[in-house]
Amino acid sequence: MKKRKRNKLFIILAVLLCAAAAAVWWTLGHNKDSRTSAPETAKVIRRDFSSSVLATGAVKPQVGAEVRVGARISGKVEHLYVNIGDHVRKEQVIAELEKAGLEAAVAKAQAEVKVAEAKVADAESRAKLANLEYQRQQNLIKEDFTSQQAVDKALKEKESSGAGVHLASRQLDAARAALKEAQVKLSYATITAPISGVIASVSTQKGETVAAGLNAPTFVTIIDLKRLQVDAYVDEVDIGKIPGQECIFTVDAFPAREFNGKVVAIYPKAVIQENVVNYDVVVEITDPYDGLLRPEMTASVTISLEKREQVLAVPAKAVKRERGRNIVYIQSETGPEPRRITIGWKDGQWIEIAAGLQEGQVILLAKPDAGE
């Protein structure tokens, strides 16, 4: 019985030894295959680079393309001729305030002008008569047919009538100015569109009384949908590269359609977004877009930078950052060798080599093991 147990124990130990030997053999063979497998490499080549800057923005009206139209006088809204979405032409009447009081003021001013005109005519007649009387008195005194006192009196009447003409003329000017003011106020009761466009909002109703104060109460907002632009926010790192550059953008409403544009302005004041300094870049839309684009649509903008042709390039993953320097590993007769490089633009999965490598050199895509 003891002999049988001893034999069974020997068999178990033999199996375990064989399994351990097999594991060691497999591990050594696998490591050997790993060490002997060739590393992944690439060649330094020349290719064209077309770098770009990506930005997010929104469609906005151009300066002057969005106007808030209001009333410059107080009064009740008698007529409101437009609604949201209506197309209006420049100078088209969009609303009218009550006019009875303003029309009465104009009529009164017109009557006062007529009275002032009559006073001027009367003063001129008196002045003419006084001038004739003075001339007659001068002729009579030469023949001693009148007294010097009568001559002086005629002169005084002449000068007084002249002053009366001047005063009546000034009163007529004041009456005409009052008439013009009344007519201008009457014109304020008729509200017209300052630009052609689409009614974007209406903030009053027929029958409502509006009160004009320091700020004119807004009746409607008009937007000219033919004068739109894109405002895109670009990181400060890229802002110096983009003035005057061509670009394309898409909007969520038409994701399959690309619109062309051009950078025409950069706002001087920065916009801080999540502690990142951005600048508002104005993109002029150069493609036809009437009926497609609307204000506040989100735009994904790609700004194309200058094209660089036939520059040295390597896959971006081959470039390593070590001790503050850009490094690639090249194949040499003695094995992998680190080489310091100067990089330029990045275009997708490729990166430009400005200095440190030559065309045709073989580089490693991954950093070699320390034991190699």
C-alpha positions in Angstrom: 0.0 0.0 0.0 2.8 2.4 0.9 4.6 1.5 -2.3 1.5 2.3 -4.4 1.3 5.8 -2.8 4.9 6.4 -3.4 4.6 5.6 -7.1 1.6 7.9 -7.4 3.5 10.8 -5.9 6.4 10.3 -8.3 4.0 10.5 -11.2 2.6 13.8 -10.0 6.0 15.3 -9.5 7.1 14.2 -13.0 4.0 15.9 -14.6 4.6 19.1 -12.7 8.3 19.2 -13.8 7.3 18.6 -17.4 4.8 21.5 -17.3 7.3 23.9 -15.8 9.9 23.0 -18.4 7.3 23.5 -21.2 6.4 27.0 -19.7 10.0 28.0 -19.5 10.7 26.9 -23.1 7.6 28.7 -24.4 8.5 31.9 -22.6 12.1 31.9 -23.8 11.0 31.2 -27.4 8.4 34.0 -27.3 10.8 36.5 -26.0 13.3 35.5 -28.6 10.8 35.9 -31.3 9.9 39.4 -29.9 13.5 40.4 -29.8 14.2 39.1 -33.3 11.0 40.7 -34.9 11.9 43.7 -37.0 10.8 47.2 -35.6 8.3 49.2 -37.6 10.1 51.9 -39.7 9.4 54.7 -42.2 11.4 56.8 -44.6 11.9 60.5 -44.6 10.0 61.7 -47.7 8.9 64.9 -49.3 5.2 65.9 -49.5 3.0 68.9 -49.9 1.6 70.5 -46.7 -1.7 72.3 -46.5 -2.2 73.2 -42.8 -5.5 74.6 -41.5 -7.0 76.2 -38.4 -10.3 74.8 -37.0 -12.7 77.2 -35.3 -16.3 77.3 -34.1 -18.6 80.3 -34.6 -22.0 81.5 -35.6 -23.7 83.2 -38.5 -24.3 86.9 -37.6 -25.7 90.0 -39.4 -23.2 92.4 -40.7 -22.9 95.8 -39.1 -25.9 97.7 -40.1 -27.8 94.7 -41.3 -29.9 94.4 -38.1 -31.9 97.4 -37.1 -34.3 98.0 -34.2 -37.0 100.4 -35.4 -38.8 102.4 -32.7 -41.0 105.5 -32.1 -39.5 108.9 -31.4 -42.7 110.3 -29.9 -45.3 109.0 -27.5 -48.7 108.0 -28.7 -51.2 105.2 -29.4 -50.5 102.7 -32.1 -53.3 103.1 -34.7 -52.0 100.8 -37.4 -49.4 98.0 -37.4 -48.9 96.7 -41.0 -46.2 94.0 -40.5 -45.7 90.7 -38.7 -42.8 88.4 -38.0 -41.4 86.9 -41.2 -42.7 89.6 -43.5 -40.4 91.0 -46.1 -40.2 94.8 -46.2 -38.6 97.4 -48.5 -36.7 100.4 -47.5 -39.0 103.4 -46.7 -42.1 101.1 -46.5 -44.6 102.1 -43.8 -44.7 99.5 -41.0 -46.7 101.4 -38.4 -48.6 104.6 -37.6 -49.3 106.4 -34.4 -52.4 108.6 -33.7 -52.1 111.8 -35.6 -55.0 114.0 -34.7 -53.1 116.1 -32.1 -50.1 116.4 -34.4 -52.1 117.4 -37.4 -53.9 120.1 -35.3 -50.5 121.4 -34.2 -49.4 121.6 -37.9 -52.6 123.5 -38.8 -52.0 125.9 -36.0 -48.4 126.5 -37.0 -49.5 127.1 -40.6 -52.1 129.7 -39.5 -49.4 131.4 -37.4 -47.1 131.5 -40.4 -49.9 133.3 -42.4 -50.4 135.8 -39.6 -46.7 136.5 -39.5 -46.6 136.9 -43.3 -49.5 139.5 -43.0 -47.6 141.3 -40.3 -44.5 141.5 -42.5 -46.6 142.9 -45.4 -48.1 145.5 -43.1 -44.8 146.5 -41.7 -43.3 146.8 -45.2 -46.2 149.0 -46.2 -45.8 151.3 -43.2 -42.0 151.5 -43.9 -42.7 152.5 -47.5 -45.1 155.2 -46.4 -42.8 156.5 -43.7 -39.9 156.7 -46.3 -42.1 158.7 -48.7 -43.2 161.1 -45.9 -39.5 161.7 -44.9 -38.6 162.4 -48.5 -41.5 164.9 -48.8 -40.5 166.7 -45.6 -37.0 167.0 -46.9 -38.2 168.6 -50.1 -40.6 171.0 -48.2 -37.9 172.2 -45.8 -35.8 173.3 -48.8 -38.6 175.7 -49.7 -39.2 176.7 -46.0 -42.7 175.1 -46.3 -42.2 172.9 -43.2 -40.2 172.9 -39.9 -37.2 171.0 -38.9 -39.3 169.4 -36.2 -41.5 167.9 -38.8 -38.5 166.5 -40.7 -37.1 164.9 -37.6 -40.4 163.4 -36.8 -40.6 161.9 -40.3 -37.1 160.5 -40.0 -38.0 158.9 -36.6 -41.1 157.3 -38.2 -38.9 156.0 -41.1 -36.4 154.4 -38.7 -39.2 152.9 -36.5 -41.0 151.4 -39.5 -37.7 149.8 -40.7 -37.3 148.2 -37.3 -40.8 147.0 -37.5 -40.1 145.3 -40.8 -37.1 143.5 -39.3 -39.1 142.4 -36.2 -42.0 141.1 -38.3 -39.5 139.2 -40.5 -38.0 137.5 -37.5 -41.4 136.6 -36.2 -42.1 135.1 -39.6 -38.9 133.0 -39.4 -40.0 131.8 -35.9 -43.4 130.8 -37.2 -42.0 128.9 -40.1 -39.5 127.1 -37.8 -42.5 126.1 -35.5 -44.4 124.8 -38.6 -41.4 122.8 -39.6 -41.0 121.3 -36.1 -44.7 120.4 -36.1 -44.4 118.8 -39.5 -41.4 116.8 -38.3 -43.3 115.5 -35.3 -46.2 114.6 -37.5 -43.8 112.6 -39.7 -42.6 110.7 -36.6 -46.1 109.2 -36.3 -45.5 107.3 -39.5 -42.8 104.7 -38.9 -41.0 103.4 -42.0 -38.4 100.7 -42.6 -34.8 102.1 -42.7 -33.5 99.1 -44.6 -34.9 96.3 -46.7 -35.1 92.9 -45.0 -37.2 90.5 -43.0 -39.2 91.3 -39.8 -37.4 89.3 -37.1 -39.5 90.4 -34.1 -42.5 92.6 -33.2 -42.6 94.1 -29.7 -45.8 96.2 -29.8 -49.5 95.7 -30.8 -52.2 97.8 -32.4 -54.0 100.0 -29.8 -51.0 100.0 -27.4 -49.7 103.3 -26.1 -46.0 103.8 -26.3 -44.0 106.3 -24.3 -40.8 107.7 -25.8 -38.1 108.5 -23.3 -34.3 108.5 -23.4 -34.5 105.2 -25.4 -37.0 105.0 -28.3 -39.4 102.1 -27.7 -38.7 99.3 -30.2 -41.6 98.4 -32.6 -39.9 95.8 -34.8 -36.5 94.4 -35.6 -35.5 94.1 -39.2 -32.7 91.9 -40.5 -31.3 92.0 -44.0 -30.6 88.3 -44.7 -28.6 89.2 -47.7 -25.9 90.7 -45.5 -24.6 88.0 -43.2 -21.2 87.0 -42.0 -19.6 84.3 -39.8 -18.0 85.2 -36.4 -15.5 82.5 -35.5 -13.5 82.3 -32.3 -9.8 81.5 -33.0 -7.2 80.6 -30.4 -4.5 83.3 -29.8 -1.8 80.8 -31.0 -3.2 80.8 -34.5 -4.4 84.4 -34.8 -1.3 85.7 -36.5 -1.6 83.2 -39.4 -5.1 83.8 -40.6 -5.5 87.4 -41.8 -6.8 87.4 -45.4 -6.9 83.6 -45.6 -9.6 81.6 -47.5 -11.8 79.3 -45.5 -14.8 77.0 -45.7 -17.6 76.4 -43.2 -20.6 74.2 -42.6 -23.7 74.7 -40.6 -25.8 72.0 -38.8 -28.8 72.7 -41.0 -26.9 71.7 -44.1 -24.1 69.4 -43.0 -23.3 68.1 -46.5 -22.9 71.6 -48.0 -19.7 73.7 -47.7 -19.8 77.5 -48.0 -16.7 79.4 -49.0 -15.5 82.5 -47.2 -12.6 84.8 -46.5 -11.2 86.3 -43.3 -11.7 90.0 -43.6 -11.3 91.3 -40.0 -10.2 90.4 -36.5 -11.8 92.2 -33.5 -9.0 93.7 -31.4 -10.5 92.8 -28.0 -10.0 89.2 -26.9 -12.7 86.9 -25.7 -11.9 84.7 -22.7 -13.6 81.3 -22.9 -12.8 78.8 -20.2 -9.5 80.6 -19.4 -8.5 80.3 -23.1 -7.8 83.6 -25.0 -9.7 83.7 -28.3 -10.3 86.4 -30.8 -13.5 87.1 -32.8 -12.6 86.6 -36.5 -15.0 88.0 -39.1 -15.5 85.7 -42.2 -17.0 87.2 -45.3 -19.3 84.7 -47.1 -18.3 84.5 -50.7 -20.8 81.9 -51.9 -24.5 82.6 -52.7 -26.5 81.8 -49.5 -29.8 83.6 -49.9 -32.6 81.6 -48.3 -30.2 79.1 -46.7 -28.3 80.8 -43.9 -29.9 82.5 -40.9 -28.5 84.4 -37.9 -27.2 82.4 -35.0 -26.7 79.2 -37.0 -23.7 77.3 -35.5 -20.8 77.2 -38.0 -17.8 74.9 -38.1 -15.0 76.9 -39.8 -11.8 75.5 -41.4 -9.3 78.3 -42.2 -6.8 77.3 -44.8 -3.2 78.5 -44.3 -0.6 79.0 -47.0 0.4 75.8 -48.9 3.9 74.5 -48.5 5.2 72.2 -51.3 7.7 69.3 -51.2 8.9 69.7 -47.6 10.6 66.9 -45.6 8.1 65.0 -43.6 7.8 62.0 -41.3 4.8 60.3 -39.5 3.9 62.4 -36.5 4.0 59.3 -34.2 7.8 58.9 -34.9 8.6 62.2 -33.2 9.3 61.9 -29.4 9.7 64.6 -26.8 12.7 63.9 -24.5 14.2 66.4 -22.1 12.5 69.3 -23.8 13.8 68.4 -27.3 12.1 66.8 -30.3 13.8 63.4 -31.1 13.5 60.7 -33.7 15.4 57.4 -33.8 17.1 56.5 -37.1 18.5 53.2 -38.3 22.3 53.0 -38.4 24.9 50.3 -38.7 25.3 50.2 -35.0 21.6 50.1 -34.2 18.9 52.7 -33.4 20.4 56.2 -32.9 18.5 59.2 -31.4 18.6 62.3 -33.6 17.5 65.8 -32.5 15.2 67.5 -35.0 13.4 70.8 -35.6 9.8 70.5 -36.6 7.5 72.8 -38.6 3.9 72.4 -39.6 1.6 69.5 -38.8 -0.8 68.2 -41.5 -2.9 65.3 -40.2 -0.7 62.3 -39.4 2.4 63.9 -40.9 4.8 66.5 -39.4 7.3 68.7 -41.2 11.0 68.3 -40.5 12.7 71.7 -40.8 16.2 70.5 -39.7 18.0 67.4 -38.5 17.1 64.7 -41.2 17.7 64.1 -44.9 15.4 62.6 -47.5 15.4 58.8 -47.6 16.7 58.2 -44.1 15.0 55.3 -42.3 13.5 56.1 -38.9 11.8 54.1 -36.2 8.1 54.7 -35.6 8.4 53.6 -31.9 11.0 54.2 -29.3 13.4 51.2 -29.2 13.8 49.1 -26.0 16.6 50.2 -23.6 18.3 46.8 -24.2 18.6 47.2 -27.9 
